[in-house]
């Protein structure tokens, strides 16, 4: 393997690793380890509990506190059911674009950063550059917290982070958070002609979903249209539901999935607590009056904090100076940015490519975006 790869060549290589979130990412991690090792850069793995996946981080520059984390996730979303014109894991180029799963979201940023490692090494860095690659961002941002904790615990401690999600190199200073819940309901099955003797898990689910919809309506009614988010309020949404055995039996079981997309000023814990309180006070008593075996279980599957806009934050100051972008850019999708921020690092989201291409068939990134990101990193090096 050559130690000098262009961003496009590196991206082609990263795309070739099928790192859909339900698979291991260790082949990609091993490739990056080897690449960095041949350049004389030591890296640290942070495996998950099963050892089937790992995050990776590395430091270039002086062993002192300060400097920047350049962060990307290695996992990508599935391709099944999508109409790809070619193999999603073999990159192809056409019309100034590079196609392949993860090209925009977000192996383009990872590839550009890795391709710049020789330049980082040859630069006279006054503070370090940290490279951080995580797993399982797409299914709940599970890899970032242990990665960040390990990086900070072993030191040196960086001062700010740039999360390279696709923003067309615009500086995003805030985004919504997300909590994902699974609600399981156990009712009491009886013949539907004797409905009063049973508890329909589906009817209970309907009551809970109506509560979620009602809260969304309340949030909309009191929202601030100038807050910068679209929609400008927290939404509580039921995405899937299943339950019941037959039309003439009260459903013994029902299960549904909820996501809460919350303003960064709000706490997912508060919303989850309010939901559980409604269940405990308004729903369970009636169910258990008929049968004490009835119940509702709420399982928290993911909880990703929002990114709050910072007052004169270092990450924003640096990123705006490097890009010339002084616009107010807020997004409603979640990233690992809020997790870095919650760990005490000033953070922005800024990376190549368009979010419109994320998760799509024939996902692509404009090669000009890689060039812009490369120039951004060149200016970053000179300023560190």
FIGUKE-199469 format. One record per residue: residue in one letter; x, y, z of N, C-alpha, C in turn. Coordinates in steps of 0.05 Angstrom, whole numbers, padded with zeros to 5 digits, always signed. Example, Ala and Ser with C-alpha at 12.3 -4.5 7.8 and 13.67 -1.06 7.14 Angstrom:
# residues 2
a+00264-00114+00156+00246-00090+00156+00264-00066+00156/s+00257-00045+00142+00273-00021+00143+00258+00001+00157/
END
This chain:
# residues 384
x+00017-00024+00000+00000+00000+00000+00017+00025+00000/x+00012+00043-00018+00026+00068-00018+00018+00085+00006/x+00038+00099+00017+00032+00116+00040+00019+00143+00031/x+00018+00148+00006+00007+00173-00004-00017+00167-00021/x-00041+00172-00011-00066+00168-00025-00080+00195-00027/x-00092+00200-00049-00109+00224-00052-00135+00220-00037/x-00150+00241-00030-00176+00238-00018-00194+00219-00034/x-00194+00222-00060-00211+00205-00077-00203+00176-00074/x-00177+00170-00076-00167+00143-00074-00173+00131-00046/x-00170+00147-00026-00176+00138+00001-00206+00132+00004/x-00223+00150-00007-00251+00146-00006-00260+00120-00020/x-00248+00115-00044-00254+00090-00058-00248+00066-00040/x-00225+00068-00026-00218+00045-00009-00237+00042+00015/x-00245+00064+00027-00263+00063+00050-00291+00052+00041/x-00300+00061+00018-00326+00051+00008-00325+00021+00004/x-00302+00010-00003-00300-00019-00009-00305-00036+00015/x-00304-00024+00039-00310-00040+00063-00340-00037+00069/x-00354-00060+00069-00382-00060+00076-00385-00057+00106/x-00391-00033+00115-00393-00027+00143-00421-00020+00151/x-00441-00032+00138-00469-00029+00147-00470-00036+00176/x-00486-00021+00191-00485-00022+00220-00490-00049+00232/x-00503-00067+00218-00507-00094+00229-00484-00113+00223/x-00462-00102+00213-00438-00118+00207-00414-00107+00223/x-00393-00123+00223-00368-00113+00236-00355-00092+00219/x-00341-00074+00232-00325-00054+00218-00295-00059+00221/x-00288-00082+00231-00260-00087+00239-00241-00087+00215/x-00250-00095+00191-00233-00095+00168-00225-00066+00161/x-00244-00048+00162-00237-00020+00157-00219-00009+00178/x-00224-00016+00203-00207-00006+00225-00179-00017+00222/x-00176-00042+00214-00149-00054+00210-00135-00040+00188/x-00149-00033+00166-00137-00019+00144-00126+00008+00153/x-00143+00023+00168-00134+00050+00178-00110+00047+00197/x-00111+00028+00215-00089+00023+00233-00063+00018+00217/x-00065+00001+00197-00041-00005+00181-00031+00019+00166/x-00050+00034+00154-00043+00059+00140-00029+00078+00158/x-00040+00083+00181-00028+00102+00200-00001+00091+00210/x+00000+00065+00215+00024+00053+00225+00047+00056+00206/x+00042+00053+00180+00063+00056+00160+00073+00085+00158/x+00056+00103+00167+00065+00131+00168+00077+00138+00195/x+00079+00119+00212+00091+00124+00238+00073+00135+00259/x+00047+00132+00254+00027+00143+00273+00014+00120+00289/x+00017+00121+00315+00004+00101+00332-00026+00108+00335/x-00042+00087+00337-00071+00091+00341-00080+00072+00363/x-00104+00078+00373-00115+00064+00395-00143+00054+00388/x-00148+00028+00392-00174+00017+00387-00191+00019+00413/x-00217+00023+00409-00236+00022+00431-00258+00002+00423/x-00256-00023+00429-00275-00043+00420-00302-00041+00434/x-00322-00052+00421-00348-00054+00435-00348-00079+00453/x-00370-00084+00466-00371-00106+00486-00366-00133+00474/x-00374-00137+00449-00371-00163+00437-00344-00166+00423/x-00330-00144+00418-00305-00145+00403-00309-00147+00373/x-00334-00145+00364-00339-00147+00335-00337-00120+00321/x-00336-00099+00336-00333-00072+00325-00313-00056+00342/x-00303-00035+00331-00284-00018+00346-00284+00010+00335/x-00280+00029+00353-00272+00056+00345-00242+00058+00345/x-00232+00079+00333-00203+00083+00331-00197+00113+00334/x-00176+00119+00349-00167+00147+00350-00137+00148+00349/x-00127+00171+00340-00098+00174+00337-00092+00204+00341/x-00067+00210+00350-00059+00237+00354-00034+00242+00337/x-00034+00266+00324-00011+00275+00309-00003+00302+00319/x+00022+00306+00325+00031+00331+00336+00041+00328+00365/x+00046+00351+00378+00058+00350+00404+00039+00337+00425/x+00051+00325+00445+00036+00311+00466+00029+00332+00488/x+00011+00350+00481+00001+00370+00499-00029+00374+00496/x-00041+00385+00516-00070+00391+00514-00075+00412+00493/x-00099+00412+00482-00107+00431+00462-00110+00418+00435/x-00115+00434+00415-00118+00423+00388-00147+00414+00382/x-00149+00399+00360-00175+00393+00349-00179+00363+00346/x-00204+00354+00348-00212+00327+00341-00226+00329+00314/x-00218+00313+00295-00231+00310+00269-00246+00284+00270/x-00272+00285+00271-00289+00261+00278-00306+00252+00255/x-00307+00225+00251-00325+00213+00231-00334+00186+00241/x-00357+00178+00232-00366+00150+00238-00360+00132+00214/x-00355+00107+00220-00347+00088+00199-00371+00072+00188/x-00393+00071+00203-00415+00054+00194-00432+00069+00174/x-00447+00053+00158-00465+00064+00138-00492+00050+00140/x-00512+00062+00127-00539+00050+00128-00542+00028+00107/x-00562+00011+00110-00565-00012+00091-00572-00003+00063/x-00568-00021+00044-00574-00017+00016-00597-00034+00006/x-00606-00053+00023-00627-00071+00014-00652-00055+00008/x-00666-00063-00014-00691-00050-00022-00687-00025-00037/x-00662-00017-00042-00656+00008-00057-00648+00000-00085/x-00654+00018-00104-00648+00012-00132-00621+00024-00140/x-00600+00010-00133-00573+00019-00140-00567+00010-00169/x-00554+00027-00184-00547+00021-00211-00522+00004-00213/x-00506+00004-00192-00481-00012-00191-00477-00022-00162/x-00456-00038-00159-00449-00048-00132-00444-00025-00113/x-00459-00022-00091-00456+00000-00073-00429+00002-00060/x-00414-00021-00059-00389-00022-00044-00365-00023-00063/x-00370-00016-00088-00348-00012-00107-00352+00016-00119/x-00335+00034-00110-00338+00062-00118-00335+00066-00148/x-00351+00084-00160-00348+00091-00188-00350+00121-00191/x-00337+00131-00212-00336+00159-00217-00350+00166-00243/x-00366+00187-00242-00380+00197-00266-00389+00226-00262/x-00385+00242-00282-00395+00270-00282-00386+00286-00258/x-00361+00282-00251-00350+00297-00229-00359+00288-00201/x-00370+00264-00200-00380+00254-00175-00368+00226-00169/x-00365+00220-00144-00357+00193-00136-00381+00180-00121/x-00388+00156-00132-00412+00143-00122-00404+00119-00104/x-00422+00112-00085-00418+00089-00068-00430+00094-00041/x-00438+00072-00027-00450+00076-00001-00430+00088+00018/x-00438+00110+00031-00421+00124+00049-00405+00146+00037/x-00407+00150+00011-00391+00171-00002-00396+00198+00010/x-00421+00204+00016-00428+00230+00029-00429+00226+00060/x-00441+00205+00068-00448+00201+00097-00433+00176+00108/x-00409+00180+00119-00393+00204+00118-00364+00197+00114/x-00360+00177+00096-00333+00168+00090-00317+00189+00074/x-00331+00208+00062-00317+00229+00048-00300+00246+00066/x-00310+00253+00089-00294+00268+00108-00272+00251+00120/x-00278+00227+00128-00257+00209+00138-00235+00205+00118/x-00242+00201+00093-00222+00197+00072-00204+00221+00069/x-00216+00245+00069-00200+00269+00065-00181+00274+00089/x-00191+00269+00113-00174+00272+00137-00151+00252+00135/x-00156+00227+00129-00135+00206+00128-00115+00213+00106/x-00125+00222+00083-00107+00229+00061-00088+00252+00069/x-00097+00268+00088-00081+00292+00097-00060+00285+00118/x-00060+00260+00128-00042+00253+00150-00012+00260+00143/x-00003+00253+00119+00025+00261+00112+00030+00292+00115/x+00009+00308+00108+00012+00337+00111+00012+00345+00141/x-00005+00331+00157-00005+00337+00185+00023+00331+00197/x+00035+00309+00188+00061+00301+00199+00083+00320+00191/x+00081+00331+00168+00103+00349+00158+00099+00378+00168/x+00075+00384+00178+00070+00411+00187+00082+00416+00215/x+00087+00441+00221+00098+00448+00247+00075+00454+00266/x+00062+00433+00274+00038+00436+00291+00046+00445+00319/x+00032+00466+00328+00037+00476+00355+00019+00461+00375/x-00003+00451+00366-00022+00435+00382-00029+00410+00365/x-00039+00389+00378-00044+00364+00363-00069+00364+00347/x-00069+00347+00327-00093+00339+00312-00100+00311+00320/x-00124+00307+00329-00134+00281+00337-00154+00271+00315/x-00150+00246+00307-00169+00234+00288-00186+00214+00303/x-00212+00215+00301-00230+00197+00315-00250+00185+00297/x-00250+00158+00296-00269+00143+00278-00285+00125+00296/x-00312+00128+00294-00330+00113+00312-00345+00091+00297/x-00360+00075+00312-00378+00055+00300-00407+00061+00310/x-00426+00050+00296-00455+00050+00305-00467+00078+00309/x-00458+00098+00293-00471+00124+00294-00499+00122+00283/x-00502+00107+00262-00528+00106+00247-00550+00092+00263/x-00543+00077+00284-00563+00062+00299-00566+00072+00328/x-00554+00095+00334-00557+00106+00361-00533+00120+00373/x-00512+00124+00356-00487+00137+00366-00476+00122+00390/x-00474+00096+00388-00465+00080+00411-00434+00079+00413/x-00420+00084+00391-00391+00082+00392-00377+00107+00402/x-00390+00130+00399-00377+00155+00406-00371+00159+00435/x-00390+00153+00453-00385+00159+00482-00360+00144+00493/x-00358+00117+00489-00333+00104+00499-00308+00114+00485/x-00310+00120+00459-00287+00131+00445-00278+00157+00458/x-00296+00176+00462-00289+00202+00473-00279+00199+00502/x-00292+00182+00517-00283+00178+00545-00255+00167+00546/x-00248+00148+00528-00222+00136+00528-00201+00157+00519/x-00208+00172+00498-00189+00192+00488-00183+00213+00510/x-00204+00222+00524-00200+00243+00544-00185+00232+00569/x-00191+00206+00576-00179+00195+00599-00149+00191+00596/x-00141+00183+00572-00112+00177+00567-00097+00201+00558/x-00111+00222+00549-00098+00247+00542-00078+00245+00520/x-00067+00269+00512-00075+00295+00521-00103+00303+00512/x-00114+00323+00525-00142+00330+00520-00145+00351+00498/x-00159+00346+00477-00164+00366+00456-00183+00388+00466/x-00184+00410+00452-00199+00433+00460-00226+00435+00445/x-00226+00427+00420-00250+00429+00404-00252+00407+00384/x-00276+00403+00373-00282+00381+00355-00296+00391+00330/x-00289+00380+00307-00304+00384+00282-00314+00357+00273/x-00340+00354+00273-00354+00330+00264-00361+00333+00235/x-00349+00316+00218-00350+00321+00189-00374+00309+00174/x-00398+00311+00186-00422+00303+00172-00425+00321+00147/x-00440+00311+00127-00442+00327+00102-00459+00352+00106/x-00446+00375+00104-00459+00401+00106-00452+00419+00083/x-00440+00408+00062-00430+00424+00039-00410+00445+00050/x-00395+00437+00070-00374+00453+00083-00385+00479+00096/x-00411+00479+00102-00423+00500+00118-00418+00494+00147/x-00417+00515+00163-00412+00511+00192-00439+00509+00207/x-00445+00485+00216-00469+00480+00231-00463+00481+00261/x-00477+00498+00274-00472+00503+00303-00492+00492+00321/x-00513+00480+00310-00534+00468+00328-00550+00447+00313/x-00559+00426+00327-00577+00407+00316-00595+00395+00338/x-00617+00383+00329-00635+00370+00348-00622+00344+00359/x-00633+00336+00382-00626+00310+00393-00647+00289+00386/x-00642+00264+00393-00662+00243+00387-00661+00222+00410/x-00685+00214+00418-00688+00191+00435-00706+00171+00421/x-00699+00145+00423-00714+00124+00410-00725+00105+00432/x-00751+00101+00432-00764+00085+00452-00779+00061+00440/x-00779+00039+00454-00796+00017+00447-00816+00013+00470/x-00842+00014+00464-00863+00010+00484-00876-00017+00479/x-00875-00034+00500-00888-00061+00499-00911-00061+00518/x-00934-00070+00509-00958-00070+00525-00968-00099+00528/x-00975-00107+00552-00987-00133+00557-01016-00129+00567/x-01035-00138+00551-01063-00136+00558-01074-00162+00568/x-01100-00165+00568-01114-00189+00576-01132-00198+00554/x-01127-00221+00541-01143-00229+00518-01169-00242+00527/x-01191-00232+00515-01217-00245+00519-01232-00243+00492/x-01254-00258+00491-01271-00256+00467-01282-00228+00465/x-01281-00217+00441-01288-00189+00438-01317-00183+00445/x-01334-00203+00446-01362-00199+00455-01363-00193+00485/x-01341-00199+00499-01339-00194+00527-01317-00174+00533/x-01317-00153+00517-01295-00133+00517-01290-00122+00545/x-01311-00119+00561-01308-00106+00587-01291-00123+00607/x-01288-00149+00600-01273-00167+00618-01243-00167+00611/x-01235-00156+00588-01208-00157+00579-01194-00130+00578/x-01169-00130+00570-01153-00106+00566-01140-00108+00538/x-01148-00091+00520-01136-00091+00493-01110-00076+00493/x-01088-00090+00488-01062-00077+00486-01061-00057+00464/x-01077-00062+00443-01078-00043+00420-01092-00017+00429/x-01114-00020+00444-01127+00004+00453-01110+00021+00472/x-01094+00007+00489-01076+00021+00506-01055+00036+00489/x-01045+00022+00469-01025+00034+00451-01037+00059+00438/x-01062+00058+00429-01075+00081+00417-01075+00104+00436/x-01081+00099+00461-01082+00120+00481-01054+00133+00484/x-01033+00116+00485-01006+00127+00488-00997+00142+00463/x-01004+00132+00440-00996+00146+00415-01011+00173+00413/x-01036+00173+00422-01051+00198+00423-01038+00218+00441/x-01027+00209+00464-01012+00227+00482-00988+00238+00468/x-00973+00221+00454-00949+00231+00439-00957+00252+00418/x-00978+00246+00403-00987+00265+00383-00997+00291+00396/x-01010+00289+00418-01019+00312+00432-00997+00330+00442/x-00975+00318+00451-00952+00333+00460-00939+00348+00437/x-00938+00334+00414-00927+00347+00390-00944+00372+00383/x-00971+00368+00384-00989+00391+00378-00985+00414+00398/x-00982+00407+00423-00977+00428+00443-00950+00442+00437/x-00930+00427+00431-00904+00440+00424-00906+00458+00400/x-00921+00449+00380-00924+00466+00357-00939+00492+00364/x-00959+00490+00381-00975+00514+00388-00958+00535+00402/x-00939+00526+00418-00923+00546+00433-00895+00550+00422/x-00891+00541+00397-00864+00542+00386-00855+00571+00378/x-00829+00574+00377-00818+00600+00368-00808+00596+00339/x-00822+00608+00320-00815+00604+00292-00787+00615+00285/x-00776+00631+00302-00750+00643+00297-00727+00628+00310/x-00733+00604+00321-00712+00589+00335-00691+00577+00316/x-00698+00576+00290-00678+00567+00271-00681+00538+00262/x-00699+00523+00275-00703+00495+00268-00729+00492+00252/x-00730+00472+00235-00754+00466+00219-00761+00436+00221/x-00782+00429+00235-00801+00447+00249-00788+00458+00274/x-00799+00481+00283-00786+00495+00306-00796+00485+00333/x-00799+00460+00336-00809+00448+00361-00801+00419+00363/x-00804+00407+00386-00798+00379+00391-00821+00362+00381/x-00814+00341+00367-00835+00323+00356-00833+00295+00369/x-00856+00283+00374-00857+00256+00385-00873+00239+00366/x-00860+00219+00354-00871+00205+00331-00871+00175+00334/x-00894+00162+00329-00895+00133+00328-00890+00124+00299/x-00868+00107+00296-00860+00099+00269-00869+00072+00261/x-00870+00053+00280-00879+00025+00274-00897+00016+00297/x-00915-00003+00290-00933-00015+00310-00941-00043+00301/x-00943-00061+00320-00953-00088+00314-00967-00099+00338/x-00986-00116+00334-01000-00129+00356-01026-00142+00348/x-01037-00157+00366-01063-00170+00362-01061-00197+00349/x-01082-00214+00355-01083-00241+00343-01105-00244+00323/x-01129-00233+00329-01152-00237+00312-01171-00214+00317/x-01190-00210+00299-01208-00187+00301-01227-00191+00325/x-01231-00216+00334-01251-00221+00355-01238-00228+00382/x-01212-00221+00385-01198-00225+00410-01185-00199+00418/x-01189-00191+00443-01175-00167+00452-01145-00173+00453/x-01130-00155+00442-01101-00160+00438-01086-00163+00464/x-01072-00186+00466-01056-00190+00490-01030-00175+00489/x-01019-00171+00465-00993-00157+00462-00995-00135+00440/x-00981-00114+00445-00977-00093+00425-00950-00080+00430/x-00936-00073+00409-00910-00060+00411-00908-00038+00390/x-00897-00016+00398-00893+00006+00378-00867+00020+00385/x-00856+00034+00364-00831+00048+00365-00836+00078+00363/x-00822+00093+00379-00825+00122+00380-00798+00135+00377/x-00797+00156+00361-00773+00173+00363-00782+00202+00371/x-00765+00213+00389-00769+00240+00398-00747+00257+00387/x-00753+00276+00371-00733+00295+00359-00736+00321+00374/x-00717+00325+00392-00720+00347+00411-00701+00370+00406/x-00711+00394+00412-00695+00418+00411-00671+00414+00430/x-00648+00424+00422-00624+00420+00439-00626+00432+00467/x-00644+00451+00470-00648+00463+00497-00665+00445+00515/x-00676+00424+00505-00693+00406+00520-00678+00380+00527/x-00689+00366+00547-00676+00341+00556-00694+00317+00549/x-00682+00297+00536-00696+00272+00530-00706+00259+00556/x-00690+00261+00577-00698+00249+00603-00724+00261+00613/x-00728+00287+00609-00753+00300+00617-00777+00289+00602/x-00773+00286+00576-00795+00276+00559-00802+00247+00566/x-00781+00231+00570-00786+00203+00577-00799+00201+00604/x-00791+00218+00623-00803+00218+00650-00833+00225+00648/x-00839+00246+00632-00867+00254+00629-00884+00232+00617/x-00873+00218+00597-00886+00195+00584-00892+00173+00605/x-00872+00166+00620-00875+00145+00640-00894+00153+00662/x-00894+00178+00669-00913+00188+00690-00942+00185+00680/x-00946+00192+00654-00973+00189+00643-00982+00160+00644/x-00964+00142+00637-00970+00113+00638-00977+00105+00666/x-00960+00113+00685-00964+00104+00713-00990+00115+00725/x-00997+00140+00719-01020+00153+00732-01046+00150+00717/x-01045+00150+00690-01069+00151+00674-01076+00125+00659/x-01057+00107+00657-01061+00083+00640-01061+00057+00657/x-01039+00054+00672-01036+00028+00687-01059+00023+00707/x-01068+00043+00722-01089+00036+00742-01113+00023+00730/x-01123+00033+00707-01146+00021+00694-01140-00007+00684/x-01117-00012+00673-01109-00038+00663-01108-00058+00686/x-01094-00050+00707-01089-00069+00729-01113-00073+00747/x-01133-00055+00745-01158-00060+00759-01173-00084+00747/x-01168-00090+00722-01180-00113+00709-01163-00137+00713/x-01136-00134+00710-01117-00156+00715-01090-00145+00724/x-01080-00154+00747-01054-00144+00756-01031-00153+00738/x-01037-00172+00720-01016-00182+00702-01011-00163+00678/x-01029-00144+00674-01026-00126+00652-01004-00106+00659/x-00991-00095+00638-00970-00076+00643-00959-00063+00618/x-00942-00043+00622-00930-00028+00600-00900-00026+00606/x-00884-00034+00587-00855-00032+00590-00844-00012+00569/x-00828+00007+00578-00816+00027+00561-00786+00022+00561/x-00775+00017+00538-00746+00011+00535-00733+00034+00519/x-00712+00045+00530-00697+00067+00517-00676+00054+00499/x-00678+00057+00473-00659+00044+00455-00636+00063+00446/x-00641+00089+00446-00620+00108+00439-00627+00135+00451/x-00607+00150+00458-00610+00177+00469-00586+00193+00460/x-00590+00210+00440-00568+00226+00429-00574+00255+00434/x-00557+00269+00449-00562+00297+00456-00560+00315+00432/x-00575+00337+00433-00572+00357+00412-00546+00373+00415/x-00539+00387+00394-00516+00405+00395-00527+00433+00399/x-00517+00446+00421-00526+00473+00428-00507+00493+00415/x-00519+00514+00404-00502+00536+00393-00487+00549+00417/x-00461+00553+00413-00444+00563+00435-00440+00594+00431/x-00438+00607+00453-00431+00635+00453-00401+00639+00449/x-00394+00648+00425-00365+00652+00418-00349+00627+00423/x-00360+00604+00415-00346+00579+00418-00321+00577+00400/x-00301+00563+00410-00276+00561+00395-00280+00547+00369/x-00295+00525+00369-00299+00509+00345-00312+00526+00323/x-00332+00541+00331-00346+00558+00312-00328+00580+00301/x-00313+00592+00319-00294+00614+00311-00274+00604+00291/x-00262+00581+00296-00242+00570+00278-00255+00562+00251/x-00277+00547+00252-00290+00538+00228-00300+00561+00210/x-00310+00582+00222-00319+00604+00206-00296+00619+00194/x-00274+00621+00208-00250+00633+00197-00239+00618+00173/x-00241+00591+00175-00229+00574+00154-00248+00572+00129/x-00274+00575+00133-00293+00572+00111-00303+00598+00100/x-00302+00619+00117-00314+00644+00109-00345+00644+00111/x-00356+00623+00123-00385+00620+00126-00393+00633+00152/x-00409+00654+00150-00419+00667+00174-00449+00666+00177/x-00461+00648+00162-00490+00645+00163-00498+00628+00188/x-00524+00631+00195-00535+00615+00217-00545+00588+00205/x-00531+00567+00211-00537+00540+00200-00544+00521+00223/x-00570+00513+00224-00579+00494+00244-00593+00471+00228/x-00590+00447+00238-00602+00424+00224-00619+00408+00244/x-00637+00391+00233-00655+00376+00251-00646+00347+00254/x-00627+00338+00238-00617+00310+00242-00597+00311+00265/x-00593+00288+00277-00574+00285+00299-00547+00276+00289/x-00526+00283+00304-00499+00275+00299-00485+00268+00325/x-00460+00261+00324-00444+00257+00348-00434+00283+00360/x-00441+00305+00348-00432+00331+00357-00440+00337+00386/x-00466+00331+00392-00476+00337+00419-00461+00320+00440/x-00452+00297+00433-00437+00280+00451-00410+00292+00458/x-00395+00301+00437-00370+00315+00442-00375+00339+00460/x-00396+00354+00454-00401+00378+00469-00407+00371+00498/x-00423+00350+00503-00429+00342+00530-00405+00333+00545/x-00383+00326+00531-00358+00318+00544-00339+00341+00547/x-00349+00366+00543-00334+00389+00549-00318+00401+00526/x-00322+00391+00501-00308+00402+00478-00326+00421+00462/x-00315+00444+00456-00329+00461+00437-00331+00447+00410/x-00355+00448+00398-00360+00430+00375-00377+00444+00354/x-00370+00439+00328-00387+00445+00306-00388+00421+00287/x-00408+00422+00269-00410+00401+00248-00403+00415+00222/x-00384+00404+00207-00376+00416+00182-00361+00395+00165/x-00372+00388+00142-00359+00368+00126-00368+00369+00097/x-00355+00353+00080-00361+00354+00051-00386+00337+00044/x-00399+00345+00022-00421+00330+00012-00448+00341+00022/x-00469+00331+00011-00496+00340+00017-00512+00319+00033/x-00525+00328+00054-00542+00310+00069-00565+00299+00052/x-00572+00313+00030-00592+00303+00012-00585+00276-00001/x-00559+00271-00002-00550+00245-00014-00548+00223+00007/x-00548+00230+00032-00546+00210+00053-00569+00190+00052/x-00562+00165+00055-00581+00142+00057-00596+00137+00030/x-00587+00149+00008-00601+00146-00017-00588+00125-00034/x-00603+00113-00053-00591+00096-00074-00573+00113-00091/x-00551+00101-00101-00531+00115-00117-00522+00140-00102/x-00517+00137-00076-00505+00159-00060-00479+00168-00073/x-00475+00195-00073-00451+00205-00085-00441+00230-00070/x-00417+00238-00076-00406+00263-00067-00393+00276-00091/x-00396+00302-00093-00383+00317-00114-00353+00317-00108/x-00336+00311-00128-00308+00311-00123-00298+00339-00115/x-00312+00360-00124-00305+00387-00116-00308+00391-00086/x-00326+00375-00073-00330+00377-00044-00305+00366-00030/x-00294+00344-00041-00269+00334-00029-00247+00354-00031/x-00246+00368-00054-00226+00389-00057-00230+00412-00037/x-00255+00420-00032-00260+00441-00013-00253+00432+00015/x-00258+00407+00022-00251+00397+00048-00221+00396+00051/x-00208+00388+00030-00178+00386+00031-00166+00414+00036/x-00177+00434+00022-00167+00461+00025-00173+00471+00054/x-00196+00464+00064-00204+00471+00092-00183+00459+00111/x-00176+00434+00108-00156+00422+00125-00128+00435+00122/x-00122+00443+00098-00096+00457+00093-00095+00483+00110/x-00118+00497+00109-00119+00522+00125-00119+00517+00155/x-00131+00495+00162-00132+00487+00191-00103+00481+00200/x-00088+00467+00184-00060+00460+00192-00044+00485+00196/x-00047+00504+00178-00031+00529+00181-00039+00545+00205/x-00064+00542+00214-00073+00558+00237-00068+00545+00264/x-00060+00520+00264-00055+00506+00290-00027+00510+00300/
END
